[in-house]
Amino acid sequence: MKKVLMPLVMVALLALVPYLGVAFGKLDYLFGVVIPYAAVAILLLGILFRMVDWLRRPVPFRIPTTCGQEKSLDWVRQDKLESPSTPWQAALRVLSEVLLFRSLFRNTKAELHGGPKLAYGSDKWLWLGGLAFHWSLLVVVLRHSRFFFEEPPMPLQVLENMDRFLDVTVPALYLSGLVALAAATFLVLRRFRDEKVRIISLPADFFPLFLIIGIVIAGISMRYFDKVNVMPVKALTLGLAGFSLDAPSPIGSLFYVHLFLVCVLFVYFPFSKLMHMGGIFLSPTRNLPNNSREKRHVNPWNPDIKFRTYAEYEDEFREKMKKAGLPVEKQ
């Protein structure tokens, strides 16, 4: 339980810091301007450093993970997504992983039944939970981007209307927030229910989930319970987008809890497992075409080797070869 309680307590303490700082220390400027700028700078520089570090590493051989027929004879049907032979096919394969989680869809689970009998079965709930989690977070991020525009673009307005089409509350209910909260809770509970996953889980696996849950709960609370005036929030975000250093108007402690937890996620992102968001595009097991039969790939790590012909060898050791009784071509 220590590896669960430690990240949970850490998130609770992180949420308490801005609440006390704004409510009693009047540190609105620190949590509303200084920390967001610093967090975004660390996020961008950290992602840039990780991506450049990955891009600099040579990948001399084709090592794509395949589970389909590669390109062969004309009358043998190729599986172009599972064993791509061109860069475009490999790009489609990466996009199918990013948007649909195709490899996770084929994930299976192993369980013991009736003693030593090992049975394999489908595990589509993990695929569905992961898909709902990532897509709902994407919708939430895109929906929040409207705060950085005087007049939100038409695509953002359409997305927002679709997100709140189930107009059953005042203010309108956004489904993406509820789906994100439910999906994140499911991923946490899965680590408790599955004994194998529970054993290999680390505090670093629970911390980002608890952090995201805290961000979502704070956002939902601001909208439906301890309501926050949106106009000062939009004035603050427009000022941040315009690189303004003006002090923010009074908003409320709960908003700064929400904003500070987002900043913590920004700082944590480049140095954690969350960087798989960028790493999936650079994974050689996914983005390389399987064309080893068509093209010869030379390892750049091998040093240049100077070869000698037999004539050069004999010129160097001819006298010794004669003394040893070995035949030579030139006398």
N, C-alpha and C positions, 0 to 999 in steps of 0.2 A: 504493500500500500504506500510505501514511502515514495516510490517513483511516480505515484499518482497525486499524492497530497502535496509534494514539493512544488510541482508546476502550478497546481491549483491555488496554493497559498501565494505563490509568486505573482500570479495574475491578480489576485485579490489585493495584494499590497500595491501593485502597480496602479490599479484603479483608485486606490485610496490616496495616492500621492497627489494627483491633480485636484481631487475633490477637496482635500484639506488646503492645498496650496492656493486655490482660487477662493474658497469660502472664507478662509481665515488669514491667508497671507497676501491676498490681492495680487497674485502673480499671473494675472490675465495675459500680460504681454509675453511673459516667459513661455507659457503653455500655448498661447495663440499665435505667436510669431516666431520666436527664436527656435523653439524645439521643432515645429513643422519644417522650417527651412533646413535645419541641421539634419533632420530625418530624411528628407527628400534627397539632400546632397549625398548622404551615406548610402541611400538606396541606389542612386544612379551610379555613383562611383564604384560601389561594391559589385553591382551587376556587370558594369563595364570591365572591371578587373577580372572577374570570374570568366566572362565570355572570352576576353582576349587570351587568358591563360589556357582555356580549352582550345581556342582556335590555333594557338601556336604549337600544339602538340601534333606531330605528324602521324598520319594513319596510312602507312604504306600499302597495307593489304586490304582486301575486301572481306569484311567480317560481318555481313548482315545476318541477322537471325531470320532464317527462312523456315517455312512449314508448307511450302507448295512447290509445284513443278517449276524448275528454272527454264530459261530459254534454251531450247535444244533443236531438234529437227523440226522442219516446217509442219509436219503432220502430228507433232506432239503438242498438245494445248498447254500454253504457259499460264501460270497463275501470276498475273502482272502486279498484283498488290502484295502477295505473300513472298514473291521472289522477283522483284523488279529488275529489269535489265537496262533501263535508261534513267537519267536523272529526273525526268518528269514523272515516271512511274514511282520512283523513290519519294518524290515530293508528295504525290498523292497518298502514298503509304503513311508518311509522317502526318499529313493533315487528318487522315482517318484515325490515327492514334490520338491526336490532339483533340479532335472534335467529338469522336465517338468511342474512344477507349476500346478499340477492337481487340487488342491482346487481352485486356482484362475481361472482356466478354467471354472469352474462351477459358477463363480461369476455372479450375476444378478444386474441390475439397476432398480430403481423405479422412475417413472415419473408421473406427473399429466397431464391428457389429458382431455380437455373439461370440466374444472372446477374441481369438487371433485373426478373425476374418477382416481384411482391409477392403473397404468399399470406397469407390470414387464416385462423386456426384457433381452436379452442376452447382455453381455458386454465383448465381445471377444477382443476388441481393447486394453483394459487394460492388458489382459493376453499376447497378442502379443507384446505390447510395453515392458512389464516387462521381457518377455523371451528374446527379442532382446537385451535389455539393459544389462542383466546379462551375456548372452552368449558372446556378443561382448566384454565386459570388460574382460571376462576370456580369450578370444583369444588374446586381446591386452597384457594382463599380461604375458601369455605364450610366445607370440612373442618377448616381450622385454627381456625375460630371456636369449635370445641368447647372450646378451651383457656380461653375466657373465661366458661365456665359450670361451676358445681359439678357439675351433671348435664345433659349435652347434651340439647336437645329431641329429640323423636322424629324429626322430619324430618332432622336432622343425623345421627342414628344410622343411619337408613335409607340416606342418601347415602353414609356411610362404609362400610357393609356392601356396597353396590353397587360402590363404588370398589375394594374389595379382594376381590371375589368370586372372582378367580383366585388362590386361596390356594395358592401354590406355593413360598413362602419363609417363613422365620421370622426376623424378624417378617413379617407379611403384606405382600404386594406391592401398593402403590397404583398403579393404572394411570394416574391423572391426572398424577402426577409424571413418569412416563416419556413420556406423550403430550406434555406441555408441553415437555419437553427435546427430544424429536424434532421437534416442530413449530417451536420456536424455532431449532433447528439448520438445519432446512429453509429457513426464511426468510432466515437468514444466507447459506447456500450459494446460494440463488437470486440474491442480489445479486452473487455472484461469477460464476455461470454465465451469466446474462443480461447481455450486453454493454451494452445500452441502460440497464438498471437500474443496472449498475455505474458508468456514467459520471455519472448524476445522483444517485447515493447520496452522502450527506454523513456526517461523523462522528456527527452527531446521529441518524442512522438506525441506526447500528451500536451506539451506546452503550447504549440501553435493552435491545436484544436481548442483548448481552453481560452486562448487569447481571442480567437475568432468568435467563439461563443460569447465572450464578454463584450466584444465590439457590437455584435448583433443585438444582444440584450440591451445594451446602453442605447443603441439606435432606436429599437422598438419602444423602449421606455420614454424616450424623448418625444416620440410621435403620438403615443396613445395614452400615456399616464402623466408624467411630469413634463408637460408640453413646453417646448422652447419656441421662442419667436424666430421665424425663419429669416426675417429681413436682416438682422444683425449678422446672422450666420452667412448669408449671401454676400453682405458687405465685406466680411472678413475674407471669404474665399476669393472674391474678386480682387481684393487688395493683395492677397498672397500670389494670385496669378499674375498680377501686374508688378510684382516685386516691390510692393509698398511696405514701408516700415512703420506705418501709422499704428497707434495703439487701437486695439479692438474695442467695440462698444460692449457694455455689459450683456452677457448672454445667459450664463448659468453654469453651475459647477458640473452638472451631468454632461453637458456638451463637451466640456474640456476633458472629462473622463473618456468619452467616446473618441475624441480627437487624439488624446495622448496614447490610448491603446493602439490606434491606427499607426501613430508614429513609432511605437515600439515594434509593431509588425513590420514596418518599413525598414527599421534598423536591423531587425532579426533576419529578414528575408535573405539577403545575399550570402549569409554565413551559415545557412541551415539547409535542410533537405528540401525546403520550399523552392530552391533554385532549380528543381527538376522542371519548372515551368520554362526556363530557358534552355536547360540541358537536353530536353527532348529533341530540340531542333538540331543539336550538334552530336547526337548519339550515333556513332558509326554503325551500330547494329541496326539502325533504322533508316538513316539518310543515305546510305551507300547503295548503289546498284550492284546486283550480283552478276558481274560480268567478267569473272576471272577466266573463263574459257575464251572470251573474245579479246581480252587485252592483258598484256603482261605488265604486272605491277612490280616495280623495283624498290627494294627497301633502301631508303636514303640513309639509314643508320650504318649500313655496311661500309667500312673504309675501302678506299681504292687499293686494289691488290696488283702488284707488278708481277707479271708472269714472265718466265724465261723459256725460250725454246730449247729443244734438246741440243741443237748446235751450239747455243751459248753455254749450256751446261757442260758439254764435252770440251769446249775451248778452255774452260776453267779447270777441269779435272782430268785432261787428257793424259798427262804424264803419270799421274797417280793411277789412272785406269790401266795404262800399259804395264806399270810395275806390278799391279795386282793381277795381270793376265786377263783383263776384261777386254772384249772386242771394242774397237773404236771405228768410226766411219772414216775419219781423216787420220792419215799416218803422220 
